[in-house]
């Protein structure tokens, strides 16, 4: 203890001042030494972390180069695994597609069955089985209708169109010559273009389409083992889909259990919420688009039959199937359908174009929004980008799933950016950044130019 002599006014005497200053200086020296030690510890930690990060990056680069160098082997191995798991994939896809139908049937029959059995557990189990059976009956009925009615008619239309193609081209050329009797130059140019187009179309059918079709049919016929394997995989997939639909709540619970076991509760909540949103986007888009395309196909068949168009069923199937593809689908379906009709009757070809424009306007403004709503939340730019990119990577399946997959990625990125901005105390809405000049470092508030509408006084 340090004794202090005080004067009458209570101030510390001059004799004790050097002792207090010495104690303060000793304390400062101890703090300085601690800071140096902490600085050395932080430096060592930083060096260690940088070394580990560099090592992991180097290993990832080597692994990435190895995967690219051995890409063929990796692709073959992946194809083998995909072939082994083909029945599981078929079953899961079928279960996912039939799930909305199962839910609709189950919700309708649950109350009557519950009144009859008076046992919640048995009533729920029986309702689920009735829903699964009804969904599969509906699916088999649709497939049977397609195979029994549509497929033979489409095949007959295609072969009939190939046989009558030269005569139809001659008729079209005669019609053009009569229409442009006064202007022989334009008629000659159009005739040459039609001749070249018809020759290309006919050669493609004879030399490419038909040989490949015959080859595929021959390979399927000769490859009995592959055909039997496919049938077995479809049958096993049917059984797997029934199991998945029966125990879908249990599978969902197991997935959540694993997620909370591997991650912290906060991160697990984010993952589950993202999966739930992804299911909402994919389910709403796929089921809605299928229903929308079915309605468009039926409307096309009815209207084209009333208009007495040639190859009505074939054209309706083309329009309905291509309508599944967002944005580009109507154009993809309209071009071959127009060519098929215009060779038979040019005037009806023009009527068909007018009909397709009206139908797509009705679909885009009335039918589509009523069924799909804003299921993806993407702008037109991102829809075009998704179809172009994933269509180029995965072909036709990429065009189908590209839009909902991009919507999920957009949702995840938006949530992540919003969280980061909220954590920094920076505005989260996009409108605040349209005419932004900078963010103030001290206040984290946006700063705009004086002549901007967002200028903050």
SETOR-42639 format. One line per field, with one value per residue (C-alpha): residue in one letter; x, z, y. Coordinates in nm, 2 decimals. Each point is the difference from the previous one (the first is absolute). Last residue first. Example, Ala and Ser with C-alpha at 12.3 -4.5 7.8 and 13.67 -1.06 7.14 Angstrom:
BEGIN
residuo c(s, a)
xx c(1.37, -0.14)
zz c(0.71, 0.07)
yy c(-0.11, -0.34)
# end
This chain:
BEGIN
residuo c(x, x, x, x, x, x, x, x, x, x, x, x, x, x, x, x, x, x, x, x, x, x, x, x, x, x, x, x, x, x, x, x, x, x, x, x, x, x, x, x, x, x, x, x, x, x, x, x, x, x, x, x, x, x, x, x, x, x, x, x, x, x, x, x, x, x, x, x, x, x, x, x, x, x, x, x, x, x, x, x, x, x, x, x, x, x, x, x, x, x, x, x, x, x, x, x, x, x, x, x, x, x, x, x, x, x, x, x, x, x, x, x, x, x, x, x, x, x, x, x, x, x, x, x, x, x, x, x, x, x, x, x, x, x, x, x, x, x, x, x, x, x, x, x, x, x, x, x, x, x, x, x, x, x, x, x, x, x, x, x, x, x, x, x, x, x, x, x, x, x, x, x, x, x, x, x, x, x, x, x, x, x, x, x, x, x, x, x, x, x, x, x, x, x, x, x, x, x, x, x, x, x, x, x, x, x, x, x, x, x, x, x, x, x, x, x, x, x, x, x, x, x, x, x, x, x, x, x, x, x, x, x, x, x, x, x, x, x, x, x, x, x, x, x, x, x, x, x, x, x, x, x, x, x, x, x, x, x, x, x, x, x, x, x, x, x, x, x, x, x, x, x, x, x, x, x, x, x, x, x, x, x, x, x, x, x, x, x, x, x, x, x, x, x, x, x, x, x, x, x, x, x, x, x, x, x, x, x, x, x, x, x, x, x, x, x, x, x, x, x, x, x, x, x, x, x, x, x, x, x, x, x, x, x, x, x, x, x, x, x, x, x, x, x, x, x, x, x, x, x, x, x, x, x, x, x, x, x, x, x, x, x, x, x, x, x, x, x, x, x, x, x, x, x, x, x, x, x, x, x, x, x, x, x, x, x, x, x, x, x, x, x, x, x, x, x, x, x, x, x, x, x, x, x, x, x, x, x, x, x, x, x, x, x, x, x, x, x, x, x, x, x, x, x, x, x, x, x, x, x, x, x, x, x, x, x, x, x, x, x, x, x, x, x, x, x, x, x, x, x, x, x, x, x, x, x, x)
xx c(-3.11, 0.01, -0.01, -0.21, -0.15, 0.34, 0.12, 0.19, 0.19, -0.07, 0.15, -0.12, 0.03, 0.26, 0.04, 0.38, 0.11, -0.27, -0.11, 0.06, -0.16, -0.32, -0.24, -0.15, 0.13, -0.30, -0.23, 0.17, -0.14, 0.24, 0.13, 0.33, 0.02, 0.29, -0.20, -0.29, 0.22, 0.13, -0.34, -0.15, 0.29, -0.05, -0.38, 0.04, 0.26, -0.22, -0.31, 0.20, 0.14, -0.36, -0.13, 0.28, -0.10, -0.37, 0.10, 0.25, -0.23, -0.17, 0.26, 0.26, -0.21, 0.01, 0.38, 0.21, 0.27, -0.13, -0.36, 0.14, 0.16, -0.26, -0.31, 0.15, 0.11, -0.34, -0.17, 0.26, -0.07, -0.38, 0.01, -0.01, -0.25, -0.03, -0.35, -0.15, -0.34, 0.03, -0.36, -0.18, 0.31, 0.03, -0.37, -0.07, 0.29, 0.25, -0.25, -0.24, 0.28, 0.14, -0.33, -0.04, 0.35, -0.06, -0.33, 0.15, 0.28, -0.25, -0.21, 0.32, 0.06, -0.37, 0.07, 0.30, -0.18, 0.18, 0.35, -0.11, -0.12, 0.32, 0.21, -0.22, 0.02, 0.38, 0.02, -0.28, 0.14, 0.34, -0.16, -0.25, 0.28, 0.25, -0.14, -0.04, 0.04, -0.32, -0.16, 0.21, -0.21, -0.34, 0.09, 0.15, -0.29, -0.25, 0.19, -0.01, -0.37, -0.11, 0.21, -0.19, -0.21, -0.38, -0.04, -0.23, 0.26, 0.27, -0.20, -0.07, 0.36, 0.16, -0.22, 0.10, 0.37, -0.03, -0.17, 0.26, 0.28, -0.15, -0.04, 0.36, 0.12, -0.19, 0.14, 0.35, 0.00, -0.19, 0.20, 0.34, -0.06, -0.17, 0.26, 0.28, -0.17, -0.02, 0.37, 0.10, -0.20, 0.16, 0.35, -0.07, -0.13, 0.30, 0.23, -0.18, -0.02, 0.37, 0.08, 0.06, -0.27, -0.25, 0.03, -0.01, -0.33, -0.15, 0.07, -0.14, -0.32, -0.04, 0.05, -0.27, -0.24, 0.05, -0.07, -0.28, 0.10, 0.36, -0.11, -0.23, 0.27, 0.24, -0.25, -0.05, 0.38, 0.04, -0.25, 0.18, 0.34, -0.14, -0.13, 0.33, 0.19, -0.23, 0.07, 0.37, 0.00, -0.20, 0.24, -0.10, -0.34, 0.13, 0.29, -0.23, -0.25, 0.29, 0.15, -0.34, -0.05, 0.36, -0.06, -0.34, 0.13, 0.33, 0.00, -0.37, -0.13, 0.31, -0.01, -0.37, 0.06, 0.32, -0.18, -0.31, 0.22, 0.19, -0.31, -0.17, 0.29, 0.02, -0.38, 0.02, 0.28, -0.18, -0.32, 0.18, 0.15, -0.33, -0.19, -0.33, -0.10, 0.08, -0.31, -0.03, 0.37, -0.04, -0.29, 0.19, 0.30, -0.23, -0.15, 0.34, 0.11, -0.31, 0.07, 0.36, -0.11, -0.28, 0.20, 0.17, -0.32, -0.17, 0.29, -0.03, -0.37, -0.01, 0.25, -0.20, -0.32, 0.16, 0.15, -0.31, -0.26, 0.13, 0.33, -0.10, -0.33, 0.18, 0.26, -0.28, -0.19, 0.32, 0.05, -0.36, 0.02, 0.32, -0.15, -0.31, 0.21, 0.22, -0.30, -0.18, 0.31, 0.04, -0.37, 0.04, 0.30, -0.17, -0.33, 0.20, 0.18, -0.30, -0.24, -0.37, 0.01, -0.31, 0.02, 0.38, -0.05, -0.25, 0.23, 0.32, -0.14, 0.04, 0.33, 0.15, -0.10, 0.16, 0.31, 0.05, -0.04, 0.26, 0.24, -0.02, 0.29, 0.22, -0.07, 0.07, 0.34, 0.09, -0.09, 0.18, 0.31, -0.01, -0.05, 0.30, 0.24, 0.22, -0.02, 0.10, 0.29, 0.12, -0.04, 0.20, 0.28, 0.00, 0.01, 0.28, 0.20, -0.05, 0.08, 0.34, 0.19, -0.29, -0.03, 0.38, 0.01, -0.28, 0.18, 0.33, -0.18, -0.18, 0.34, 0.15, -0.30, 0.02, 0.37, -0.05, -0.28, 0.21, 0.29, -0.22, -0.15, 0.34, 0.13, -0.31, 0.03, 0.37, -0.07, -0.29, 0.23, 0.28, -0.25, -0.13, 0.36, 0.07, -0.33, 0.09, 0.35, -0.17, -0.24, 0.28, 0.20, -0.30, -0.05, 0.36, -0.03, -0.31, 0.19, 0.29, -0.23, -0.16, 0.35, 0.12, -0.31, 0.05, 0.25, -0.20, -0.29, -0.34, -0.27, -0.25, 0.01, 0.16, 0.28, 0.02, 0.26, -0.07, 0.07, 0.06, -0.13)
zz c(-4.77, -0.16, -0.38, -0.13, -0.29, -0.13, -0.07, 0.33, -0.06, 0.23, 0.32, 0.15, 0.38, 0.17, 0.26, 0.02, -0.33, -0.20, -0.29, -0.35, -0.31, -0.01, -0.29, -0.02, 0.34, 0.21, -0.24, 0.06, 0.36, 0.28, 0.13, 0.19, 0.37, -0.05, 0.12, -0.21, -0.31, 0.07, 0.07, -0.32, -0.21, 0.13, -0.04, -0.36, -0.09, 0.13, -0.19, -0.32, 0.02, 0.06, -0.30, -0.21, 0.07, -0.07, -0.34, -0.10, 0.08, -0.34, -0.23, 0.17, -0.08, -0.37, -0.02, 0.32, -0.04, -0.28, 0.13, 0.34, -0.13, -0.25, 0.21, 0.32, -0.18, -0.17, 0.34, 0.16, -0.25, 0.03, 0.37, 0.25, 0.29, -0.07, 0.10, -0.08, -0.10, -0.16, -0.06, -0.03, -0.14, -0.28, -0.10, -0.03, -0.12, -0.14, -0.11, -0.16, -0.18, -0.10, -0.15, -0.19, -0.15, -0.08, -0.17, -0.22, -0.10, -0.07, -0.22, -0.20, -0.04, -0.10, -0.29, -0.10, -0.01, 0.03, 0.00, 0.23, 0.26, 0.06, -0.02, 0.25, 0.24, -0.03, 0.09, 0.25, 0.25, 0.05, 0.00, 0.27, 0.21, -0.01, 0.30, 0.24, -0.14, 0.09, -0.30, -0.22, 0.10, -0.05, -0.34, -0.13, 0.12, -0.16, -0.33, -0.01, 0.10, -0.26, -0.30, -0.24, 0.14, 0.00, 0.19, 0.25, 0.03, 0.05, 0.28, 0.18, -0.04, 0.10, 0.31, 0.10, -0.05, 0.19, 0.29, 0.02, -0.02, 0.29, 0.21, -0.07, 0.07, 0.33, 0.12, -0.09, 0.12, 0.33, 0.09, -0.09, 0.18, 0.31, 0.02, -0.02, 0.27, 0.23, -0.08, 0.08, 0.33, 0.09, -0.07, 0.19, 0.30, 0.00, 0.01, 0.30, 0.18, -0.06, -0.26, -0.03, 0.24, -0.10, -0.36, 0.08, 0.19, -0.27, -0.26, 0.23, 0.05, -0.38, -0.05, 0.27, -0.16, -0.35, 0.14, -0.24, -0.29, 0.02, 0.03, -0.30, -0.20, 0.08, -0.13, -0.33, -0.03, 0.04, -0.29, -0.21, 0.07, -0.09, -0.33, -0.07, 0.07, -0.23, -0.28, 0.07, 0.00, -0.32, -0.19, -0.34, 0.01, 0.17, -0.24, -0.30, 0.12, 0.06, -0.34, -0.17, 0.17, -0.09, -0.36, -0.01, 0.15, -0.18, -0.37, -0.08, 0.24, -0.05, -0.37, -0.02, 0.21, -0.19, -0.33, 0.12, 0.11, -0.32, -0.21, 0.22, -0.03, -0.38, -0.03, 0.21, -0.21, -0.32, 0.12, 0.10, -0.34, -0.19, 0.14, -0.19, 0.08, 0.36, 0.15, -0.29, 0.03, 0.38, -0.03, -0.25, 0.23, 0.29, -0.22, -0.10, 0.37, 0.09, -0.27, 0.12, 0.36, -0.05, 0.11, 0.28, 0.13, 0.00, 0.20, 0.26, 0.02, 0.04, 0.28, 0.18, -0.03, 0.13, 0.30, 0.09, 0.05, 0.16, 0.13, 0.12, 0.15, 0.18, 0.14, 0.14, 0.14, 0.17, 0.17, 0.11, 0.14, 0.17, 0.17, 0.11, 0.15, 0.19, 0.13, 0.10, 0.18, 0.19, 0.10, 0.13, 0.22, 0.12, 0.09, 0.17, 0.22, 0.07, 0.09, -0.05, -0.30, -0.19, 0.11, -0.06, -0.34, -0.09, 0.13, -0.16, -0.35, -0.12, 0.16, -0.12, -0.36, -0.01, 0.19, -0.24, -0.30, 0.14, 0.07, -0.35, -0.14, 0.31, 0.02, -0.37, 0.04, 0.31, -0.16, -0.32, 0.19, 0.22, -0.31, -0.18, 0.30, -0.18, -0.32, 0.18, 0.17, -0.34, -0.16, 0.29, -0.05, -0.38, 0.06, 0.25, -0.24, -0.27, 0.22, 0.11, -0.09, 0.12, 0.32, 0.05, -0.06, 0.26, 0.25, -0.05, 0.03, 0.32, 0.15, -0.07, 0.15, 0.31, 0.04, -0.05, 0.26, 0.25, -0.05, 0.03, 0.32, 0.15, -0.09, 0.15, 0.32, 0.03, -0.05, 0.25, 0.26, -0.07, 0.04, 0.32, 0.13, -0.10, 0.15, 0.33, 0.00, -0.05, 0.28, 0.23, -0.09, 0.06, 0.34, 0.09, -0.11, 0.21, 0.31, -0.07, -0.03, 0.34, 0.17, -0.16, 0.14, 0.37, 0.10, -0.17, 0.24, -0.11, 0.02, 0.29, 0.06, 0.34, -0.15, -0.07, 0.08, -0.20, 0.12, -0.28, 0.09)
yy c(1.63, -0.34, 0.01, -0.30, 0.20, 0.09, 0.36, 0.02, -0.32, -0.28, -0.13, -0.32, -0.04, -0.21, 0.28, 0.02, -0.15, 0.19, -0.23, 0.14, 0.16, -0.20, 0.06, -0.35, -0.12, 0.10, -0.18, -0.33, -0.02, -0.11, 0.34, -0.04, -0.09, -0.24, -0.30, 0.10, 0.02, -0.35, -0.15, 0.16, -0.13, -0.35, 0.00, 0.14, -0.26, -0.28, 0.13, 0.05, -0.36, -0.13, 0.20, -0.12, -0.36, 0.09, 0.14, -0.26, -0.30, -0.03, 0.16, -0.22, -0.31, 0.11, 0.03, -0.04, 0.26, 0.21, -0.01, 0.09, 0.31, 0.12, -0.09, 0.16, 0.32, 0.04, -0.04, 0.23, 0.28, -0.04, 0.06, -0.28, -0.04, -0.37, -0.09, 0.34, -0.13, -0.34, -0.09, 0.33, 0.18, -0.26, -0.01, 0.37, 0.22, -0.24, -0.27, 0.24, 0.17, -0.34, -0.10, 0.33, -0.03, -0.37, 0.08, 0.27, -0.24, -0.27, 0.23, 0.06, -0.37, -0.04, 0.23, -0.20, -0.34, -0.33, 0.13, 0.28, -0.24, -0.19, 0.31, 0.18, -0.29, -0.01, 0.38, 0.02, -0.25, 0.16, 0.35, -0.10, -0.17, 0.29, 0.18, -0.30, -0.35, -0.20, 0.16, -0.23, -0.29, 0.17, 0.15, -0.32, -0.21, 0.24, -0.01, -0.38, -0.01, 0.25, -0.14, 0.23, 0.29, -0.02, 0.33, -0.18, -0.28, 0.27, 0.15, -0.32, -0.14, 0.33, 0.03, -0.35, 0.07, 0.33, -0.17, -0.27, 0.26, 0.20, -0.32, -0.10, 0.36, 0.01, -0.34, 0.10, 0.36, -0.06, -0.30, 0.15, 0.33, -0.14, -0.28, 0.26, 0.21, -0.31, -0.08, 0.36, 0.00, -0.33, 0.14, 0.33, -0.19, -0.23, 0.31, 0.13, -0.33, -0.08, -0.26, -0.37, -0.14, 0.27, -0.11, -0.37, 0.05, 0.21, -0.27, -0.26, 0.20, 0.04, -0.37, -0.07, 0.25, -0.17, -0.35, -0.11, 0.22, -0.12, -0.37, 0.04, 0.17, -0.28, -0.26, 0.19, 0.05, -0.38, -0.04, 0.26, -0.15, -0.35, 0.14, 0.17, -0.32, -0.20, 0.25, 0.00, -0.39, -0.02, 0.22, -0.12, 0.17, 0.31, 0.02, -0.05, 0.27, 0.23, -0.07, 0.04, 0.33, 0.11, -0.11, 0.19, 0.33, 0.04, -0.11, 0.00, 0.27, 0.22, -0.05, 0.11, 0.31, 0.10, -0.06, 0.19, 0.29, 0.01, -0.01, 0.26, 0.24, -0.05, 0.06, 0.31, 0.15, -0.09, 0.15, 0.32, 0.03, -0.09, 0.29, 0.02, -0.36, 0.03, -0.17, -0.24, -0.10, -0.02, -0.24, -0.21, -0.02, -0.11, -0.27, -0.12, -0.01, -0.20, -0.25, -0.05, -0.03, -0.26, -0.30, 0.17, 0.16, -0.34, -0.15, 0.28, -0.01, -0.38, 0.02, 0.28, -0.19, -0.32, 0.19, 0.21, -0.27, -0.32, 0.12, 0.35, -0.14, -0.28, 0.24, 0.23, -0.30, -0.13, 0.34, 0.02, -0.35, 0.08, 0.31, -0.20, -0.28, 0.25, 0.19, -0.31, -0.12, 0.33, 0.00, -0.36, 0.10, 0.32, -0.19, -0.27, 0.25, 0.22, -0.29, 0.06, -0.24, 0.14, 0.36, 0.01, -0.15, 0.28, 0.27, -0.13, -0.05, 0.36, 0.08, -0.32, 0.06, 0.35, -0.11, -0.30, 0.23, 0.24, -0.29, -0.15, 0.20, -0.05, -0.37, -0.04, 0.18, -0.20, -0.34, 0.08, 0.10, -0.31, -0.22, 0.17, -0.03, -0.26, 0.20, 0.32, -0.17, -0.13, 0.34, 0.16, -0.25, 0.07, 0.38, -0.04, -0.21, 0.25, 0.29, -0.13, 0.32, 0.21, -0.19, 0.01, 0.38, 0.05, -0.22, 0.19, 0.33, -0.12, -0.11, 0.34, 0.17, -0.22, 0.08, 0.37, 0.00, -0.20, 0.24, 0.31, -0.15, -0.06, 0.34, 0.16, -0.20, 0.08, 0.37, -0.01, -0.15, 0.25, 0.29, -0.15, -0.02, 0.35, 0.12, -0.18, 0.17, 0.34, -0.07, -0.09, 0.31, 0.22, -0.15, 0.06, 0.36, 0.05, -0.14, 0.23, 0.30, -0.09, -0.02, 0.33, 0.18, -0.11, 0.27, 0.28, -0.05, -0.12, 0.27, 0.00, 0.38, -0.05, -0.18, -0.37, -0.25, -0.32, -0.35, -0.26, -0.35)
# end
